[in-house]
Amino acid sequence: MKMTRRVWSMAAGAMLALNLALPAQAADETPDALVKRVSSDVLETIKKDATLRTGNTGKVNALVNEKVMPYVDFRRMTSAAVGPTWRQATPDQRQKLQDEFKALLIRTYSGALSQVGDQTITVKPLRMAAGDIDVLVRTQVNGRGEPVQLDFRLEKQADGWKIYNLNVLGVWLVETYRNQFSQEINANGIDGLIKTLASRSSMPANVSK
């Protein structure tokens, strides 16, 4: 299922807004408070950074490595996207899968950043019981046109909350890629998937219309 350019741009802006500059005390905050506190300020930073919005892959890559990846359980995200075959992969294959999947997502976000405009984010009330360590943070991205549903799955880990899935308009990122990856693995195996991801990651940044 392909996402529109507007949806991808909103998802990219919101994803980066959620993770760009979380301070150390974020580990002690509830997930919804964390999202509410940082999203608006960071979105403004993105809007004002012309170089970032050009989709410069090197700059986006550096930004993601420094500011985003510490707050994402990317190993879990990658293993879930690969599915049961992940257990059969060697350590080297697992590392390559993570590297190429991250590169693919960065390329996608690089293309979408140029579309970030006047978006704002509304965080909806959190349904969370005492002691919950796995939660859904529901947000609404407001901008031109209809509001866009954007939800985050987070798990409380030893060093704070970590994102492991993202839902845009009812479409979960991990499940969407799992369907694509499964077809490639069935046809060409794990190494075939790694090769396909590498070829996609090297293409010019673009977003499906």
VEXRO-744092 format. One line per field, with one value per residue (C-alpha): x, y, z. Coordinates in steps of 0.2 Angstrom, whole numbers. Layout:
// residues N
u <- X|... .
v <- Y|... .
w <- Z|... .
END
This chain:
// residues 209
u <- 0|7|6|3|16|6|4|23|28|17|24|42|40|31|43|58|48|45|64|75|80|74|83|89|74|62|65|55|40|25|25|11|19|35|27|17|32|44|34|29|46|56|44|48|66|63|53|67|81|82|97|88|72|82|83|102|105|121|114|98|108|119|103|95|110|112|95|82|90|93|74|70|71|77|82|65|57|69|66|47|47|58|47|50|65|75|78|87|98|116|123|131|114|105|117|115|96|96|108|99|82|88|95|79|69|81|80|61|61|74|62|47|56|54|35|35|25|13|9|5|3|-11|-8|-24|-27|-17|-25|-12|-13|-1|14|10|26|19|8|0|2|-11|-9|-17|-6|-15|-10|-17|-32|-39|-31|-20|-20|-2|0|16|19|32|39|47|64|78|84|67|53|57|47|45|31|22|4|-1|-20|-22|-7|7|24|31|17|17|36|34|22|35|49|40|38|56|62|51|58|77|80|88|103|90|81|97|102|85|85|103|97|82|92|104|90|87|75|57|40|26|12 .
v <- 0|17|32|49|63|73|59|54|72|73|57|62|78|71|56|68|80|67|61|76|83|73|78|66|68|61|44|49|56|48|45|57|71|68|69|85|94|91|90|108|115|103|105|123|119|108|122|134|123|125|113|99|102|100|81|81|63|65|78|68|53|62|69|52|44|57|62|49|31|32|33|19|0|-2|-20|-24|-14|-23|-41|-38|-32|-46|-59|-77|-78|-66|-81|-90|-75|-74|-60|-52|-54|-46|-31|-29|-29|-16|-5|-6|-4|11|18|15|24|39|40|41|54|64|65|69|83|96|94|99|115|122|106|105|90|87|73|63|57|42|26|20|10|11|-1|-2|-4|-5|9|17|36|43|60|70|80|96|105|108|97|84|80|64|50|47|34|28|11|13|1|6|0|1|18|25|24|17|18|2|5|19|20|33|33|15|8|1|4|-13|-23|-14|-18|-36|-40|-33|-41|-58|-58|-55|-68|-81|-77|-74|-77|-66|-61|-56|-45|-37|-34|-27|-15|-9|-5|5|14|20|28|46|51|52|49|39|50 .
w <- 0|-5|5|-2|-3|10|22|21|24|40|46|43|51|66|68|68|80|92|93|88|105|119|136|149|160|146|153|168|158|153|134|130|140|131|114|119|126|111|95|92|96|85|71|71|70|55|46|49|43|24|22|31|21|5|9|10|14|24|35|38|42|54|62|64|71|84|89|83|85|103|106|93|97|79|81|87|72|60|66|67|49|43|52|57|45|57|68|54|49|54|65|50|40|55|55|36|37|51|41|25|32|41|25|16|29|30|11|12|26|16|2|13|23|9|11|30|31|44|53|71|82|94|107|112|130|134|140|152|168|182|178|159|149|132|126|111|110|98|89|76|63|58|42|25|21|33|49|49|61|67|81|90|99|113|126|142|143|156|148|144|132|115|99|89|77|68|62|48|44|50|41|53|46|52|45|29|26|33|18|6|14|15|-4|-7|6|-2|-19|-15|3|16|5|-8|3|9|-9|-13|2|-3|-21|-15|-2|-16|-27|-26|-12|-17|-10|-18|-24 .
END
